């Protein structure tokens, strides 16, 4: 079916008409350069949906640039930088579409990218969320680290993807061109049913950023929903747009949140926790010996804060998750055990 024409109105947050009941939400924080580079592709290639800029209290001219250069984009100004997790929670609460897309501000979308995702969701009511195939913007024949062709966890809780293991990504030769059930869809580009998102608690605000989408998808799998990768849709992700992969803050958030996620969702976590204790300190030692002392300290700090947060906040969360689970551990928590 050909997309219907949009009702074009000035950027004043008024309701607009779209062929599909979907909002594409781009969370922004001081990202003017990224918006000017990537938002044109979203505006040009997304006639089916409302495009929303949720601004996390930017101090640059992001809002003014969006209002002037992209007048069809709806703007949701948030009071401060709530981080990725709570920023999306607040933005999704303010739209009323049946479907929402979490789309990073450093993603270039392709013509027709949204149609296969929406079509699959319409045909599969048991599926809560989907992602496209995510390739690297800098090398468009290769998969991108954050999501690739759909994510899983190994037996120690380390994330990996079809098309990416650890830091190694594959060239896309069509080897993952079939729809597949996955454990987690990438927060770089995830389409999810808004009702399910809100009902099941959304992203964990205390995570701030990193691993929050894996935590959400793991929770959804345990509660009986399906997650899928739909490879007929392709987008290109820059990756590391705000924090590069060796940034100590990113290291801290990845290690801390990964441990919290395991504690929240895995029924028998003690053996995994013991193995991770050794592996995490081995990672810290590796950082130290390779000349990255700040990253080594980030790993140690992450473990300390994991224990503090677990005692203070997460015991009730774990109890709730286990009580609501209809599947103790999804089949997609499987695979290989990777040692540092």
Secondary structure by P-SEA (a helix, b strand, c coil): cccccccccccccccccccccccbbbbbcccaaaaaccaaaaaaccccbbbbbbccccccaaaaaaaaccccbbbbbccccccaaaaaaaaaaacccccccccccccccccccaaaaaaaaaacccccccccbbbbccccccccccccccccccccccccccccccccccccccccccccccccccccbbbbcaaaaaaaccccccccccaaaaaaaaaaaaabbbbbbbccbbbbbbcccccccccaaaaaaaaaaaaaaaaacccccaaaaaaaaaaaaaaaaaaaaaccaaaaaaaaaaaaaaaaaaacccaaaaaaaaaacccccccccccccccc
